[in-house]
Amino acid sequence: MQAANIAAHRYGFAEPSLQPLQGDPRGWVLAQLRRPEPLDERDLLSGPDAVLLTRRVLRAALGNAALPGASASSPSPDPSMVAMSPQPSAAVLPAPATGPGLSPDRQQLRRANGQVLQRRWQHVIATSTPVYERWVMFWSNHFCVAATKGATLGLVWPHEREAIRPHATGRFVDLLRAATLHPGMLLYLDNAQSVGPNSRAGLRRSRGLNENLARELLELHTLGVDGGYTQADVGEAARLLTGWSIAPADGAARFAPALHDPGSKRVLGREYTEGPEAIDALLLDLSRHPATARHLATKLVRHFVTDAPPPVLVDAVAARFRDTDGDLVAVAESLFSHPLAWRADTPPKFKRPEELLLSAHRVLGVPLLQAQQSVLALTQMGQPMGRAPSPQGWPDRTEDWLAPDALWKRVEWAAGFAQAHAGSADARQLSARSMGSDLGDETQRQIDRADSGAQALALWLASPQFQRR
């Protein structure tokens, strides 16, 4: 795989021509992290506003009497904490925004999700800094928030836009704090309803400690599953996180002293004092732990380079992370400038469905003006947008995307996309400009022999060369 192709297809979202990259493909990649093109964020729903809107939707849909745990003798739980049936139409499908039985709030939530998804996708298709968009998507998936419960129906995209995007090229500890204390994460991993057993609220109510956020903070977001923490560390970290909840009035993340478990907490052998300042001390220590550097370096190399991360490359990225105190631009530069990241014989990665779809739009220069059809196509290919299957986010190995039915859905999508956009470009010429010698002789022959422009385009989009990066 030639270097320009690696830059365009592995680290970006495909380019219609490799010629502009030929002179300095590494420089093309690295420059984007220093000067990313900003996303147009005008008129997009904010996280706190999404919290309030979602709560109104849930109250209208369920009613206090229908909420689990509600009775005449017990207070009704906050409906934002109640999980709804995981139907895509209830979560992130952007349209139809109106219809029988849809309340104005429900319509507004659908419109808001559709607006931000379409804006985000079109930005990826048209941007001059696609590598940066891949970088943002990596961190958004690392700090996964999913619309798989009622509380987070409107919070997936605000979390990415407000917590991930502004900090993706800063210090990791700042990204970690923003992602952890965003309303989306506090609701998704249930910290908003966690109550210290010995807090003022805990002594009055039956609701207690929830360890979900603490566990994922250690296992997924920082140290990794083999990072040396214990169940006792999880419990103490959960106590430390109590109090970080959602303000009822404005939907913003706040520290509520009445929910906070009093006394010091001991995590990984270090003592943390009572109060809101403890979270900053804990996150800083976690960001500087050697296990965090190793865990993040491994994930970065696996995502951007290959399913079997070369230890030498992982060591280099981890060392840069430690030496720069988590400077994410420096970390990215250590990854994208390393010779092992540009080896021509490295086995390619399999594109996730979203990457595949955006690559097709980008290489053809076809704008994505309606998000609904693309959301449905991605759901059929195994990636319902905003609904990652667990806090681990979308899987990252090729084997995870090779189920026979999912592969057939990709072929069907390629045929449908090609039929709809056959007039946008000559696939025979475009495929050669976009991939050069990496297109492969057999794929080139199949495209040349195609009976029509639509068939030629479908063959290219369904080819192993285009399906991989």
C-alpha positions as CSV (number, residue, x, y, z in Angstrom):
1,M,0.0,0.0,0.0
2,Q,1.6,3.2,-1.1
3,A,2.1,6.1,1.4
4,A,-0.4,8.4,-0.3
5,N,-3.0,5.7,-0.2
6,I,-2.3,5.1,3.5
7,A,-2.7,8.8,4.2
8,A,-5.9,9.2,2.2
9,H,-7.8,5.9,3.0
10,R,-6.3,4.6,6.3
11,Y,-6.0,7.9,8.2
12,G,-8.7,9.8,6.4
13,F,-12.0,9.1,4.6
14,A,-10.7,8.6,1.0
15,E,-9.7,11.2,-1.5
16,P,-10.9,11.5,-5.1
17,S,-7.2,11.9,-6.2
18,L,-3.9,10.9,-4.6
19,Q,-2.0,13.4,-6.6
20,P,-2.1,16.3,-4.1
21,L,-0.7,13.9,-1.4
22,Q,2.1,12.3,-3.4
23,G,4.7,14.9,-2.4
24,D,4.4,14.6,1.4
25,P,1.6,12.3,2.6
26,R,2.9,12.4,6.2
27,G,2.9,16.1,6.2
28,W,-0.6,16.1,4.9
29,V,-1.7,14.0,7.8
30,L,0.2,15.8,10.5
31,A,-0.8,19.3,9.5
32,Q,-4.4,18.6,10.0
33,L,-4.0,18.0,13.8
34,R,-2.4,21.4,14.2
35,R,-5.0,23.3,12.1
36,P,-8.3,21.4,12.1
37,E,-11.2,22.9,10.2
38,P,-14.0,23.7,12.8
39,L,-17.4,22.2,12.7
40,D,-20.3,24.7,12.2
41,E,-22.1,24.4,15.6
42,R,-24.7,27.1,15.1
43,D,-28.2,26.3,16.3
44,L,-27.3,22.8,17.5
45,L,-28.9,21.5,20.7
46,S,-26.7,21.8,23.8
47,G,-26.2,19.1,26.3
48,P,-28.2,20.8,29.1
49,D,-31.0,21.7,26.8
50,A,-31.0,18.1,25.5
51,V,-31.4,16.8,29.1
52,L,-34.4,19.0,29.7
53,L,-36.0,18.2,26.4
54,T,-35.5,14.4,26.9
55,R,-37.0,14.6,30.4
56,R,-40.1,16.2,29.0
57,V,-40.3,13.5,26.3
58,L,-40.0,10.8,28.9
59,R,-42.6,12.3,31.3
60,A,-45.1,12.6,28.4
61,A,-44.4,9.0,27.2
62,L,-44.3,7.3,30.6
63,G,-46.0,9.5,33.1
64,N,-44.9,9.5,36.7
65,A,-47.4,6.8,37.6
66,A,-45.9,4.4,35.0
67,L,-42.3,4.9,36.2
68,P,-40.8,1.9,37.9
69,G,-40.7,2.3,41.6
70,A,-43.4,4.9,41.8
71,S,-46.0,4.4,44.5
72,A,-48.1,6.3,46.9
73,S,-45.6,5.7,49.7
74,S,-42.4,6.3,47.7
75,P,-41.2,9.3,45.7
76,S,-41.3,9.0,42.0
77,P,-37.9,8.5,40.5
78,D,-36.5,11.0,38.1
79,P,-37.8,9.9,34.7
80,S,-34.5,10.8,33.0
81,M,-33.1,7.7,34.8
82,V,-35.5,5.3,33.3
83,A,-34.3,3.2,30.3
84,M,-36.6,3.0,27.3
85,S,-37.1,0.2,24.9
86,P,-34.0,0.3,22.5
87,Q,-35.9,1.1,19.3
88,P,-33.9,3.1,16.8
89,S,-36.9,5.3,16.0
90,A,-37.1,6.2,19.6
91,A,-33.5,7.3,19.7
92,V,-31.5,8.7,16.9
93,L,-33.5,8.3,13.7
94,P,-33.8,11.9,12.5
95,A,-37.0,11.6,10.5
96,P,-39.8,11.6,10.1
97,A,-39.8,14.5,12.5
98,T,-43.6,14.6,12.6
99,G,-46.3,12.0,12.6
100,P,-49.3,10.6,14.4
101,G,-48.8,10.5,18.2
102,L,-45.6,12.5,18.2
103,S,-45.6,15.3,20.7
104,P,-43.9,18.6,19.9
105,D,-41.1,17.7,22.2
106,R,-40.6,14.4,20.6
107,Q,-40.6,16.0,17.2
108,Q,-38.0,18.6,18.4
109,L,-35.8,15.8,19.7
110,R,-35.8,14.0,16.4
111,R,-35.2,17.1,14.5
112,A,-32.3,18.0,16.8
113,N,-30.6,14.6,16.4
114,G,-31.1,14.7,12.6
115,Q,-29.7,18.2,12.3
116,V,-26.5,17.5,14.2
117,L,-25.9,14.1,12.5
118,Q,-26.4,15.6,9.0
119,R,-24.2,18.6,9.9
120,R,-21.5,16.3,11.3
121,W,-21.5,13.9,8.3
122,Q,-21.5,16.7,5.7
123,H,-18.6,18.3,7.5
124,V,-16.6,15.0,7.2
125,I,-17.5,14.7,3.5
126,A,-16.4,18.3,2.7
127,T,-13.7,19.1,5.2
128,S,-10.0,19.7,4.3
129,T,-9.0,18.0,7.5
130,P,-10.5,14.5,7.4
131,V,-7.7,13.0,9.5
132,Y,-8.7,15.2,12.4
133,E,-12.3,14.0,12.0
134,R,-11.1,10.4,12.4
135,W,-9.2,11.5,15.5
136,V,-12.3,13.0,17.0
137,M,-14.3,9.9,16.2
138,F,-11.7,7.7,17.9
139,W,-12.0,9.6,21.1
140,S,-15.8,9.9,20.9
141,N,-15.9,6.1,20.7
142,H,-13.3,5.7,23.5
143,F,-15.5,7.8,25.8
144,C,-18.7,6.2,24.5
145,V,-22.1,7.6,25.3
146,A,-25.0,5.7,23.6
147,A,-28.7,6.4,23.2
148,T,-29.7,3.0,24.6
149,K,-31.6,4.4,27.5
150,G,-34.2,7.1,27.8
151,A,-32.0,9.5,29.6
152,T,-29.5,9.8,26.8
153,L,-31.8,9.9,23.7
154,G,-30.6,13.5,22.9
155,L,-27.1,13.4,24.4
156,V,-24.9,11.4,22.1
157,W,-24.0,14.2,19.7
158,P,-23.8,17.0,22.3
159,H,-21.3,14.8,24.3
160,E,-19.1,14.5,21.2
161,R,-19.5,18.1,20.2
162,E,-19.0,19.7,23.7
163,A,-16.7,17.2,25.5
164,I,-14.7,15.5,22.8
165,R,-14.2,17.9,19.9
166,P,-12.9,20.9,21.9
167,H,-10.4,18.8,23.8
168,A,-9.2,16.3,21.2
169,T,-6.0,18.1,20.5
170,G,-5.4,19.3,24.1
171,R,-4.2,17.5,27.2
172,F,-5.7,14.1,27.9
173,V,-6.6,15.0,31.5
174,D,-8.7,17.9,30.2
175,L,-10.4,15.6,27.7
176,L,-10.9,13.0,30.4
177,R,-12.6,15.6,32.7
178,A,-14.8,17.0,30.0
179,A,-16.0,13.5,28.9
180,T,-16.5,12.3,32.5
181,L,-18.5,15.2,33.8
182,H,-20.6,15.9,30.8
183,P,-24.3,15.4,31.4
184,G,-24.3,12.6,28.7
185,M,-21.7,10.5,30.6
186,L,-23.2,11.2,34.0
187,L,-26.6,9.9,32.8
188,Y,-25.3,7.1,30.5
189,L,-23.2,5.5,33.3
190,D,-25.7,6.3,36.0
191,N,-23.6,8.6,38.2
192,A,-26.3,11.2,38.2
193,Q,-28.4,8.9,40.3
194,S,-25.5,7.6,42.5
195,V,-25.9,8.6,46.2
196,G,-23.3,8.3,48.9
197,P,-24.6,5.8,51.5
198,N,-23.5,8.1,54.3
199,S,-24.4,11.4,52.6
200,R,-27.3,13.6,53.8
201,A,-29.5,12.3,51.0
202,G,-28.3,8.7,51.4
203,L,-29.3,8.6,55.1
204,R,-32.8,9.7,54.1
205,R,-33.4,7.7,51.0
206,S,-33.1,4.1,49.8
207,R,-31.2,5.0,46.6
208,G,-27.5,4.2,47.0
209,L,-24.1,4.0,45.4
210,N,-23.7,3.2,41.7
211,E,-20.3,2.0,40.5
212,N,-20.8,2.1,36.7
213,L,-19.0,5.3,36.0
214,A,-16.2,4.5,38.4
215,R,-15.7,1.0,36.9
216,E,-15.6,2.3,33.3
217,L,-13.4,5.2,34.2
218,L,-10.7,2.8,35.4
219,E,-11.3,-0.2,33.0
220,L,-12.1,1.6,29.7
221,H,-11.2,5.3,29.9
222,T,-7.8,5.2,31.7
223,L,-5.9,2.2,33.1
224,G,-7.4,-0.7,31.1
225,V,-8.7,-4.0,32.3
226,D,-5.2,-5.1,33.3
227,G,-4.2,-1.8,34.8
228,G,-3.8,-3.0,38.4
229,Y,-6.9,-1.7,40.1
230,T,-9.1,-3.7,42.4
231,Q,-12.8,-3.9,43.2
232,A,-12.0,-1.9,46.3
233,D,-10.6,0.9,44.1
234,V,-13.8,0.8,42.0
235,G,-15.9,1.3,45.2
236,E,-13.8,4.1,46.5
237,A,-13.8,5.9,43.2
238,A,-17.6,5.5,43.1
239,R,-17.7,7.2,46.5
240,L,-15.5,10.0,45.3
241,L,-17.7,10.5,42.2
242,T,-20.9,10.8,44.3
243,G,-22.4,14.3,44.1
244,W,-21.6,14.8,40.4
245,S,-25.2,14.9,39.1
246,I,-27.6,16.9,36.9
247,A,-29.1,20.2,38.1
248,P,-32.9,19.8,37.9
249,A,-33.4,23.4,36.8
250,D,-31.1,23.8,33.9
251,G,-29.9,20.2,33.0
252,A,-26.2,21.1,33.5
253,A,-23.7,19.0,35.4
254,R,-23.3,20.1,39.0
255,F,-21.8,19.0,42.2
256,A,-24.5,18.4,44.8
257,P,-23.0,18.2,48.3
258,A,-26.0,16.5,49.7
259,L,-25.3,13.4,47.5
260,H,-21.6,13.2,48.2
261,D,-20.3,10.5,50.5
262,P,-18.3,12.2,53.3
263,G,-14.8,11.3,54.3
264,S,-11.6,10.6,52.5
265,K,-11.3,8.0,49.7
266,R,-8.4,5.7,48.9
267,V,-7.9,4.8,45.2
268,L,-4.8,2.9,43.9
269,G,-3.1,3.6,47.2
270,R,-3.6,7.4,47.2
271,E,-5.8,9.4,49.6
272,Y,-8.3,11.9,48.3
273,T,-10.1,14.4,50.4
274,E,-13.9,14.9,50.6
275,G,-15.5,17.4,48.2
276,P,-15.7,18.4,44.5
277,E,-11.9,19.0,44.2
278,A,-11.2,15.3,44.6
279,I,-12.3,14.6,41.0
280,D,-9.6,16.7,39.5
281,A,-6.9,15.1,41.7
282,L,-8.1,11.6,40.8
283,L,-8.3,12.3,37.1
284,L,-4.8,13.9,37.0
285,D,-3.4,10.8,38.8
286,L,-5.1,8.4,36.4
287,S,-4.0,10.4,33.4
288,R,-0.4,10.1,34.6
289,H,-0.5,6.4,35.5
290,P,1.8,4.3,33.3
291,A,-1.0,1.8,32.6
292,T,-3.1,4.6,31.1
293,A,-0.3,5.5,28.6
294,R,0.0,1.8,27.6
295,H,-3.8,1.3,27.3
296,L,-4.4,4.3,25.2
297,A,-1.3,3.7,23.0
298,T,-2.5,0.2,22.3
299,K,-6.0,1.4,21.3
300,L,-4.7,4.1,19.1
301,V,-2.3,1.8,17.2
302,R,-5.0,-0.9,16.9
303,H,-7.5,1.6,15.5
304,F,-5.4,3.6,13.1
305,V,-2.8,1.1,12.0
306,T,-3.5,-2.6,12.4
307,D,-5.4,-5.2,14.5
308,A,-2.2,-6.6,15.9
309,P,-0.4,-3.5,17.3
310,P,3.4,-3.7,16.9
311,P,5.0,-3.5,20.4
312,V,7.6,-1.1,19.2
313,L,5.0,1.4,17.9
314,V,2.9,1.0,21.1
315,D,6.0,1.7,23.2
316,A,6.8,4.8,21.2
317,V,3.3,6.2,21.4
318,A,3.1,5.4,25.2
319,A,6.4,7.0,25.8
320,R,5.4,10.2,24.0
321,F,2.2,10.3,26.1
322,R,4.1,10.0,29.3
323,D,6.9,12.5,28.3
324,T,4.4,15.2,27.3
325,D,2.0,14.7,30.1
326,G,-0.7,13.6,27.7
327,D,-0.3,16.2,25.0
328,L,-2.6,14.7,22.4
329,V,-1.2,16.4,19.4
330,A,2.3,15.2,20.4
331,V,0.8,11.7,20.8
332,A,-0.8,11.9,17.4
333,E,2.4,13.1,15.8
334,S,4.4,10.2,17.4
335,L,1.9,7.8,15.9
336,F,1.5,9.2,12.5
337,S,5.2,10.0,12.0
338,H,6.5,6.6,13.0
339,P,7.8,4.4,10.2
340,L,5.8,1.4,11.4
341,A,2.6,3.4,10.7
342,W,3.5,3.7,7.0
343,R,4.7,0.1,6.2
344,A,3.2,-1.0,2.9
345,D,2.8,-4.6,4.0
346,T,0.7,-3.9,7.1
347,P,-2.6,-5.8,6.9
348,P,-5.4,-3.3,6.2
349,K,-8.3,-2.6,8.6
350,F,-11.9,-3.2,7.7
351,K,-13.9,0.0,7.6
352,R,-16.8,0.3,10.0
353,P,-20.1,1.0,8.1
354,E,-20.0,4.7,9.0
355,E,-16.5,5.0,7.6
356,L,-17.5,3.2,4.5
357,L,-20.5,5.4,3.8
358,L,-18.7,8.6,4.4
359,S,-15.8,7.4,2.3
360,A,-18.1,6.8,-0.6
361,H,-19.7,10.3,-0.3
362,R,-16.3,12.0,0.0
363,V,-14.6,10.2,-2.9
364,L,-17.5,11.0,-5.2
365,G,-18.0,14.5,-3.9
366,V,-21.7,13.7,-3.2
367,P,-23.2,15.8,-0.4
368,L,-25.2,14.1,2.3
369,L,-28.4,16.2,2.5
370,Q,-30.8,13.8,4.2
371,A,-29.6,11.7,7.2
372,Q,-32.5,9.3,7.5
373,Q,-31.7,7.1,4.6
374,S,-28.0,6.8,5.7
375,V,-29.0,6.0,9.3
376,L,-31.2,3.2,8.0
377,A,-28.4,1.9,5.8
378,L,-25.9,1.9,8.6
379,T,-28.3,0.1,10.9
380,Q,-28.8,-2.6,8.3
381,M,-25.0,-2.9,8.0
382,G,-24.7,-3.4,11.8
383,Q,-23.9,0.1,13.1
384,P,-27.1,1.9,14.3
385,M,-25.8,5.4,14.8
386,G,-25.5,6.6,18.4
387,R,-26.4,3.1,19.7
388,A,-23.0,1.4,20.4
389,P,-23.7,-2.0,22.1
390,S,-21.9,-1.2,25.3
391,P,-19.7,1.4,27.1
392,Q,-16.8,-0.1,25.2
393,G,-18.1,1.6,22.1
394,W,-18.0,0.1,18.6
395,P,-15.6,-2.8,18.2
396,D,-12.3,-2.1,16.5
397,R,-11.1,-5.4,15.0
398,T,-11.8,-6.5,11.5
399,E,-13.2,-9.8,12.7
400,D,-15.9,-7.9,14.5
401,W,-17.4,-6.7,11.2
402,L,-17.2,-9.8,9.1
403,A,-20.5,-11.5,9.9
404,P,-22.0,-13.0,6.6
405,D,-25.2,-11.1,6.8
406,A,-23.4,-7.8,7.5
407,L,-21.1,-8.4,4.5
408,W,-24.1,-9.0,2.3
409,K,-25.8,-5.8,3.5
410,R,-22.6,-4.0,2.5
411,V,-22.9,-5.4,-1.0
412,E,-26.6,-4.4,-1.2
413,W,-25.7,-0.9,0.0
414,A,-23.0,-0.6,-2.6
415,A,-25.4,-1.5,-5.3
416,G,-28.1,0.9,-4.1
417,F,-25.6,3.7,-3.6
418,A,-24.1,3.2,-7.0
419,Q,-27.5,3.1,-8.7
420,A,-28.4,6.4,-7.0
421,H,-25.1,8.2,-7.8
422,A,-23.8,6.6,-11.0
423,G,-23.9,9.9,-12.8
424,S,-21.7,11.6,-10.3
425,A,-18.4,10.2,-11.6
426,D,-16.8,7.7,-14.0
427,A,-15.9,4.8,-11.6
428,R,-13.3,3.5,-14.0
429,Q,-11.3,6.7,-13.9
430,L,-12.1,7.7,-10.4
431,S,-11.0,4.4,-8.8
432,A,-7.6,4.7,-10.5
433,R,-7.1,8.3,-9.4
434,S,-8.3,7.5,-5.9
435,M,-6.3,4.4,-5.3
436,G,-3.6,4.2,-8.0
437,S,-1.7,0.9,-8.1
438,D,-3.4,-0.2,-4.8
439,L,-6.6,-0.8,-6.7
440,G,-5.4,-4.2,-7.7
441,D,-5.4,-5.8,-11.1
442,E,-8.4,-8.1,-10.6
443,T,-10.6,-5.3,-9.2
444,Q,-9.5,-3.1,-12.1
445,R,-10.5,-5.7,-14.6
446,Q,-13.9,-6.3,-13.0
447,I,-14.6,-2.5,-13.1
448,D,-13.4,-2.2,-16.7
449,R,-15.7,-5.1,-17.8
450,A,-18.8,-3.7,-16.1
451,D,-21.9,-3.4,-18.2
452,S,-22.7,0.1,-17.0
453,G,-21.4,3.0,-14.9
454,A,-23.6,2.0,-12.0
455,Q,-22.3,-1.6,-12.1
456,A,-18.7,-0.3,-12.3
457,L,-19.2,1.9,-9.3
458,A,-20.9,-0.8,-7.3
459,L,-18.1,-3.2,-8.0
460,W,-15.6,-0.6,-6.8
461,L,-17.5,0.2,-3.6
462,A,-18.0,-3.5,-2.8
463,S,-14.3,-4.4,-3.6
464,P,-11.9,-5.4,-0.8
465,Q,-9.8,-2.4,-1.6
466,F,-12.6,0.1,-0.9
467,Q,-14.0,-1.8,2.0
468,R,-10.7,-1.8,3.8
469,R,-8.5,1.0,4.9
